[in-house]
Amino acid sequence: MTDFKDRERAEEAKFAMDEETAFKLAARRNRLLGEWAAGKMNLTAEETDSYKKAVMQADFEEAGDEDVIRKLLGDLTAADTNISEADIRVKLEEMTIEAKRQLMGGS
């Protein structure tokens, strides 16, 4: 019985750790996306910092990435940039890889 309870606790701990890692990865990716988009919109350093936070907040609207994509597309379109939804999706994948690299590297 103890083996089962130990195994159950280990699985719960692993699940919690996986969830925390996924949250940190998404937050870092969104911050990187916000920084990229801010550069495309020629925002100042202060505006960029604020914008990165806004992109991270946008991810809490619904599950998945569509809320972040919608925010970026709307803002980039309003800023009269020539960036499409497909461009944003490609950048999202690139930033996911970069965020994983940074998290694994501890930076």
Secondary structure by P-SEA (a helix, b strand, c coil): caaaaaaaaaaaaaaaaaaaaaaaaaaaaaaaaaaaaaaaacccaaaaaaaaaaaaaaaaccccaaaaaaaaaaaaaaacccccaaaaaaaaaaaaaaaaaaaaacc
